[in-house]
């Protein structure tokens, strides 16, 4: 690995780490917090997603140079690898829906904030989130993973990649921190098996959006049901009087 390439990875990682840490301190990193409540800083959240996408996207394009399309669409697919990938994809979706339901239950049981966000915000956020995760995976599990695998071997590349991934989540809950390990290993192996970055991009975007969209829909259904019940209660009280 050339010194200039190493420095670019180091600088981009440190910048993103500091950006991530700053977002956590300000409470503008997540759409849904650990208590199952929506963000109270929607504009900052979308801005942070786009800032991260630009930073990591530029770093990935510079380091990959002319290999971006090849890494994105390398068609090395066998029956065994695609079967294992599909099973992983199904498992990821199952976990996303399960965790979103648990987070929604926690929100109902807590007395946290009840921030109301518009449909336009959610649409804008989901697009910005997908763009961010695309750039994130292209940089971390695309450019960096394959660069280190070519220079130091697959085992060390996976270990280094998962370590850096976990370190980015060091300020999050212990549960999320531990979950990063199997997820990080899975997406690294998927990318190396296909010799492309699209497997990690699809898995990460699918998990994130399945979790957040399902939570949003559960909240929407709950709000409509609650409004309907409140309307019926008011009508019943008026009739009795």
ZAMARGU-4260 file (C-alpha; in steps of 0.2 Angstrom, whole numbers, plus 5000, padded with zeros to 4 digits):
<rodrens>
0) 5000/5000/5000 | 5007/5017/4995 | 5010/5030/5008 | 4999/5042/5000 | 4985/5030/4999
5) 4987/5025/5018 | 4987/5043/5023 | 4971/5046/5013 | 4963/5031/5022 | 4969/5037/5039
10) 4963/5055/5036 | 4946/5051/5029 | 4943/5038/5044 | 4949/5051/5057 | 4938/5065/5049
15) 4923/5053/5049 | 4926/5047/5066 | 4926/5065/5073 | 4910/5069/5063 | 4902/5054/5070
20) 4907/5058/5088 | 4901/5076/5085 | 4884/5070/5079 | 4882/5058/5094 | 4886/5072/5106
25) 4873/5083/5098 | 4860/5069/5097 | 4859/5071/5079 | 4866/5054/5073 | 4850/5043/5073
30) 4832/5043/5066 | 4827/5033/5081 | 4836/5034/5098 | 4839/5020/5110 | 4822/5023/5119
35) 4813/5021/5102 | 4809/5040/5100 | 4811/5049/5083 | 4825/5062/5082 | 4822/5080/5088
40) 4834/5087/5076 | 4828/5081/5058 | 4837/5095/5048 | 4854/5091/5056 | 4851/5072/5054
45) 4849/5074/5035 | 4863/5086/5034 | 4874/5074/5043 | 4870/5059/5032 | 4874/5070/5016
50) 4890/5076/5024 | 4896/5058/5028 | 4891/5053/5010 | 4901/5066/5002 | 4916/5064/5013
55) 4917/5045/5011 | 4911/5045/4993 | 4926/5057/4988 | 4938/5046/4998 | 4932/5030/4990
60) 4933/5037/4972 | 4950/5044/4975 | 4957/5028/4981 | 4948/5017/4969 | 4953/5028/4954
65) 4946/5019/4939 | 4941/5003/4948 | 4924/5010/4955 | 4913/5001/4942 | 4923/4985/4942
70) 4921/4984/4961 | 4903/4988/4960 | 4897/4976/4947 | 4910/4962/4946 | 4899/4947/4940
75) 4908/4933/4949 | 4893/4923/4955 | 4892/4904/4959 | 4877/4894/4964 | 4884/4892/4982
80) 4889/4910/4985 | 4872/4916/4979 | 4863/4904/4990 | 4873/4909/5005 | 4870/4927/5001
85) 4851/4925/5000 | 4850/4916/5016 | 4861/4930/5024 | 4849/4943/5016 | 4834/4934/5023
90) 4841/4933/5040 | 4846/4952/5040 | 4828/4957/5035 | 4821/4946/5049 | 4832/4954/5062
95) 4828/4971/5056 | 4809/4969/5057 | 4811/4960/5074 | 4822/4974/5081 | 4811/4988/5075
100) 4796/4980/5083 | 4805/4979/5100 | 4810/4997/5098 | 4792/5002/5095 | 4787/4993/5110
105) 4800/5002/5120 | 4793/5018/5113 | 4775/5014/5118 | 4781/5010/5136 | 4792/5025/5139
110) 4787/5043/5142 | 4800/5050/5130 | 4797/5064/5117 | 4783/5063/5105 | 4791/5072/5090
115) 4780/5073/5075 | 4789/5073/5059 | 4782/5076/5041 | 4781/5063/5027 | 4792/5074/5017
120) 4805/5073/5030 | 4805/5054/5031 | 4806/5053/5012 | 4821/5064/5012 | 4829/5055/5026
125) 4827/5038/5018 | 4835/5044/5002 | 4849/5053/5011 | 4852/5037/5022 | 4853/5026/5007
130) 4866/5038/4999 | 4876/5038/5015 | 4877/5019/5016 | 4881/5017/4998 | 4896/5029/5000
135) 4900/5021/5017 | 4901/5003/5010 | 4910/5008/4995 | 4924/5016/5006 | 4925/5004/5021
140) 4920/4987/5013 | 4925/4992/4996 | 4941/5002/4994 | 4948/4999/5011 | 4944/4980/5012
145) 4951/4975/4995 | 4966/4986/4997 | 4971/4978/5014 | 4966/4961/5007 | 4978/4963/4992
150) 4992/4969/5003 | 4991/4960/5019 | 4980/4945/5016 | 4961/4941/5018 | 4961/4936/5037
155) 4970/4952/5042 | 4960/4963/5031 | 4943/4956/5038 | 4950/4958/5056 | 4956/4976/5052
160) 4939/4981/5044 | 4929/4974/5058 | 4939/4982/5071 | 4938/4999/5062 | 4919/4996/5060
165) 4917/4992/5079 | 4927/5007/5084 | 4915/5019/5074 | 4901/5012/5085 | 4911/5014/5102
170) 4900/5027/5108 | 4884/5017/5105 | 4876/5004/5116 | 4885/4988/5121 | 4872/4978/5112
175) 4874/4987/5096 | 4893/4987/5098 | 4893/4968/5099 | 4881/4966/5085 | 4893/4975/5074
180) 4905/4960/5075 | 4895/4947/5066 | 4887/4959/5054 | 4905/4966/5049 | 4912/4949/5047
185) 4897/4944/5036 | 4898/4958/5024 | 4916/4957/5022 | 4915/4939/5018 | 4901/4942/5006
190) 4911/4956/4997 | 4927/4945/4996 | 4917/4930/4989 | 4909/4940/4975 | 4924/4951/4973
195) 4913/4966/4973 | 4905/4979/4985 | 4887/4977/4980 | 4883/4963/4992 | 4888/4974/5008
200) 4879/4989/5000 | 4863/4979/4998 | 4864/4971/5015 | 4867/4987/5025 | 4854/4998/5016
205) 4841/4984/5017 | 4844/4981/5036 | 4844/5000/5040 | 4829/5005/5029 | 4819/4989/5034
210) 4822/4993/5052 | 4817/5012/5051 | 4803/5011/5038 | 4795/4997/5048 | 4796/5007/5064
215) 4789/5022/5054 | 4774/5012/5048 | 4771/5004/5065 | 4771/5022/5072 | 4759/5028/5059
220) 4747/5014/5061 | 4748/5017/5080 | 4745/5035/5078 | 4730/5033/5067 | 4722/5020/5078
225) 4725/5031/5094 | 4717/5046/5085 | 4702/5035/5080 | 4700/5029/5098 | 4701/5046/5105
230) 4688/5052/5092 | 4676/5038/5097 | 4679/5042/5115 | 4674/5060/5113 | 4659/5055/5103
235) 4654/5043/5116 | 4656/5056/5130 | 4646/5069/5120 | 4632/5056/5117 | 4631/5052/5135
240) 4630/5070/5140
</rodrens>
